[in-house]
Amino acid sequence: MDDLLGGYTTHTLNDEQLVTRAREGDTEAMEELFQRYRQPLFRIVYRSVRNQDEAEDIVQDVFLKAFERLHLFKERSQFSTWLIRIAMNLCTDRARQSQRRQALLQREADHKLAWMTHPHPPDPEEVVQQNVFHEVFYKALNQLPEPQRQLILMRDIEQMEYEQIAEILKTTVGGVKLRVMRARRALKIQLEPLLRAIGEIE
C-alpha cells in the first residue's frame, strides 16, 4: 500500500510535484519517478544500443544523474524531456568509448543476411515496419554518426514530435526538421546497397 504524502499517494502526484518532493530528499517521490519513466527510457535506449544489459545500465545511470542534478532541472521543459536528453548524451558517450555495439550488430546482421530473401526490395522508408528487414535496418542505422542515429530513433521510431526533439536538442523546430531530413537521406544511402544485396540472394 502506498504511503500517504500530505493526503495523496505518489501515484496521484504530477511530475512537477514529484520533482519538488524528490529535491527535498523524498525517496517515495524518486521511486515513483523511476517507475513512471523506467520502461519508456529503456525502450529508447535499447533501440540505440541494441544490447539489453547495456541499456539497463544506461537507464540506471540516467536516473542516478537526474536525481543528483535535480537542482539543475528547470520546469520550462518536461521532466520526461530532460530525462531523454540525459539518456541521449549517455548513449553518445558510450558510442564514443566503445565499438562493441557496432561489432555485435555487424555479426548479427551478417548472419541474418544468409537466409533473408526478397526479389523486389521495398522502398527504404518501409523497412522500419517490416520485421523481415529488421536487422538490415539496424545494420544501416548503426553505420550513421551518433547524432543522426538518435534523430532517426526519436522521430521515425519513437515518433516524437518535432517540438519535443527541439527541446531535447536545444534547437529550433526548423533546425530539427533539417537535421532529420539529412539523417533520413544518410540512412537511405546506407540502406540501398543492403537491400540490393538481399534482392540478389537466390
Stockholm file with secondary structure:
# STOCKHOLM 1.0

chainA/1-202         MDDLLGGYTTHTLNDEQLVTRAREGDTEAMEELFQRYRQPLFRIVYRSVRNQDEAEDIVQDVFLKAFERLHLFKERSQFSTWLIRIAMNLCTDRARQSQRRQALLQREADHKLAWMTHPHPPDPEEVVQQNVFHEVFYKALNQLPEPQRQLILMRDIEQMEYEQIAEILKTTVGGVKLRVMRARRALKIQLEPLLRAIGEIE
#=GR chainA/1-202 SS CCCCBTTBCGGGSCHHHHHHHHHTTCHHHHHHHHHHHHHHHHHHHHHHHCCHHHHHHHHHHHHHHHHHTGGGCCTTSCHHHHHHHHHHHHHHHHHHHCCHHHHHHHHHHHHHHTTCCCSSCCCGGGGGGCGGGHHHHHHHHHTSCHHHHHHHIIIIISCCCHHHHHHHHTSCHHHHHHHHHHHHHHHHHHHHHHHHHHHHCC
#=GC SS_cons         CCCCBTTBCGGGSCHHHHHHHHHTTCHHHHHHHHHHHHHHHHHHHHHHHCCHHHHHHHHHHHHHHHHHTGGGCCTTSCHHHHHHHHHHHHHHHHHHHCCHHHHHHHHHHHHHHTTCCCSSCCCGGGGGGCGGGHHHHHHHHHTSCHHHHHHHIIIIISCCCHHHHHHHHTSCHHHHHHHHHHHHHHHHHHHHHHHHHHHHCC
//
